[in-house]
């Protein structure tokens, strides 16, 4: 299968890849359509691989949906030319790799704090798939903000000859971000999960008040939510994926993670703080 991908790539004047773990939905279709636009008449490859390296011992590797026949149809309808769906033996022929890509400090917080080793496994498989598919561009969704930031950093630091293209999060009409895990939600859990996007939108609407106003607006929505176990709410500087300072200007990401029932969900909105945005005074009792 790998040789077929290489032959197809060599015949294409330009190319783009969309990397997935399958269970494709409209969010993935939007990525594929963006790849089609970016590649023009060139090759668009969709990879489908449930990567064991990025699942922890108590995560849902065995439960993760595997729907390859349906995935191929979604990929074809969205404009893909090729679906590359290797098995574990093809991706890791010698067993788990002894040499891997490490996420470093950028992968330590937020998602990395509760999913130890997740980003190391993600970056390792992304690096392998970039070598195997040899694209001119790789298309990722903004919904996985930390993943996107880390892939961009890896490509820059390790001089991968590929353009990373980001596509906005696709949402359902009520604001819920599309996710392969949404299928696990009961109706009541789904209603609870809507507080995540409402909190993010409230924060975005408070942008003119500066970073503290953004945080407080989102926190207020989450504080009134029921049926959610909130893991984190972060206003993040994407350059190093660390918490944005009170006087932050430029790009930022307001991100949240929570469980609705047993289903863990993440969401975020990108922000842009203009120079000269309000800076809140320090909290009472804070060090000067």
NORBEL-V771536 format. One record per backbone hydrogen bond with DSSP energy under -0.5 kcal/mol. CO is the residue of the C=O (numbers start at 1). NH is the residue of the N-H. E is the energy in kcal/mol with one decimal. If there is no record, write none. Layout:
((CO & NH & E) (CO & NH & E))
This chain:
((1 & 5 & -1.9) (2 & 6 & -2.1) (3 & 7 & -2.4) (4 & 8 & -2.4) (5 & 9 & -2.4) (6 & 10 & -2.4) (7 & 11 & -1.2) (8 & 12 & -0.6) (9 & 12 & -1.1) (14 & 43 & -1.7) (15 & 136 & -1.1) (15 & 137 & -1.0) (16 & 45 & -2.5) (17 & 139 & -2.7) (18 & 47 & -2.6) (20 & 49 & -1.9) (25 & 29 & -2.2) (26 & 30 & -2.1) (27 & 31 & -1.4) (28 & 32 & -2.4) (29 & 33 & -2.5) (30 & 34 & -2.1) (31 & 35 & -2.3) (32 & 36 & -2.4) (33 & 37 & -2.2) (34 & 38 & -2.5) (35 & 39 & -2.7) (36 & 40 & -1.4) (39 & 42 & -2.3) (43 & 16 & -2.4) (43 & 45 & -0.5) (44 & 81 & -2.6) (44 & 82 & -1.7) (45 & 18 & -2.4) (45 & 47 & -0.5) (46 & 84 & -2.7) (47 & 20 & -2.0) (49 & 51 & -1.0) (50 & 52 & -0.7) (51 & 54 & -1.3) (52 & 55 & -1.4) (56 & 59 & -1.5) (59 & 61 & -0.7) (60 & 64 & -1.7) (65 & 67 & -0.5) (67 & 71 & -2.5) (68 & 72 & -2.6) (69 & 73 & -1.4) (70 & 74 & -2.3) (71 & 75 & -2.8) (72 & 76 & -2.4) (73 & 77 & -2.5) (74 & 78 & -1.8) (75 & 79 & -0.6) (75 & 80 & -2.8) (76 & 79 & -1.0) (82 & 46 & -2.8) (82 & 84 & -0.6) (83 & 85 & -0.7) (84 & 48 & -2.3) (87 & 91 & -2.0) (88 & 92 & -3.0) (92 & 95 & -2.0) (98 & 100 & -0.5) (103 & 106 & -0.7) (104 & 107 & -1.4) (105 & 108 & -1.4) (105 & 109 & -0.5) (109 & 112 & -2.1) (110 & 113 & -0.7) (110 & 114 & -0.8) (111 & 114 & -0.7) (111 & 115 & -1.6) (115 & 118 & -2.2) (117 & 121 & -2.2) (118 & 122 & -2.4) (119 & 123 & -2.8) (120 & 124 & -2.1) (121 & 125 & -2.0) (122 & 126 & -2.5) (123 & 127 & -2.6) (124 & 128 & -2.0) (125 & 129 & -2.7) (126 & 130 & -2.4) (127 & 131 & -1.9) (128 & 132 & -2.4) (129 & 133 & -2.5) (130 & 134 & -1.9) (136 & 163 & -2.2) (137 & 17 & -2.0) (138 & 165 & -2.7) (139 & 19 & -0.6) (140 & 167 & -2.1) (141 & 144 & -0.7) (143 & 145 & -1.3) (144 & 148 & -2.6) (145 & 149 & -2.4) (146 & 150 & -2.4) (147 & 151 & -2.7) (148 & 152 & -2.3) (149 & 153 & -2.0) (150 & 154 & -2.8) (151 & 155 & -2.6) (152 & 156 & -2.0) (153 & 157 & -3.3) (154 & 158 & -2.7) (155 & 160 & -1.7) (156 & 159 & -0.7) (160 & 162 & -2.0) (163 & 138 & -2.8) (163 & 165 & -0.6) (165 & 140 & -2.9) (167 & 142 & -2.8) (170 & 178 & -2.5) (172 & 175 & -2.4) (176 & 172 & -2.8) (179 & 182 & -1.4) (180 & 183 & -0.6) (181 & 184 & -1.9) (182 & 185 & -1.7) (186 & 190 & -2.7) (187 & 191 & -1.9) (188 & 192 & -2.0) (189 & 193 & -2.3) (190 & 194 & -0.9) (191 & 194 & -0.7) (192 & 195 & -1.7) (193 & 196 & -1.7) (193 & 197 & -0.6) (194 & 198 & -2.0) (195 & 199 & -2.3) (196 & 200 & -2.0) (197 & 201 & -2.7) (198 & 202 & -2.2) (199 & 203 & -2.2) (200 & 204 & -2.5) (201 & 205 & -2.3) (202 & 206 & -0.9) (203 & 206 & -0.8) (204 & 207 & -1.5) (206 & 209 & -1.9) (207 & 210 & -2.0) (208 & 278 & -0.6) (210 & 214 & -1.9) (211 & 215 & -2.3) (212 & 216 & -2.8) (213 & 217 & -2.2) (214 & 218 & -1.9) (215 & 219 & -2.9) (216 & 220 & -2.1) (217 & 221 & -1.2) (218 & 222 & -2.0) (219 & 223 & -2.5) (220 & 224 & -1.0) (221 & 224 & -0.5) (222 & 225 & -1.1) (227 & 261 & -0.5) (228 & 230 & -0.7) (229 & 259 & -2.0) (232 & 257 & -2.0) (234 & 236 & -0.7) (234 & 255 & -2.9) (235 & 244 & -3.4) (236 & 238 & -0.8) (236 & 253 & -2.1) (237 & 240 & -0.9) (237 & 241 & -1.6) (237 & 242 & -1.2) (242 & 237 & -3.3) (245 & 248 & -1.9) (250 & 273 & -2.7) (252 & 271 & -3.2) (253 & 236 & -3.2) (253 & 255 & -0.7) (254 & 269 & -2.0) (255 & 234 & -2.9) (256 & 267 & -2.0) (257 & 231 & -2.7) (257 & 232 & -1.5) (258 & 265 & -3.2) (259 & 229 & -2.3) (259 & 261 & -0.6) (260 & 263 & -1.7) (262 & 264 & -0.6) (263 & 260 & -2.6) (265 & 258 & -2.2) (267 & 256 & -2.6) (269 & 254 & -2.5) (271 & 252 & -2.0) (272 & 274 & -0.6) (273 & 250 & -3.8) (274 & 277 & -1.4) (278 & 280 & -0.5) (283 & 286 & -2.4))
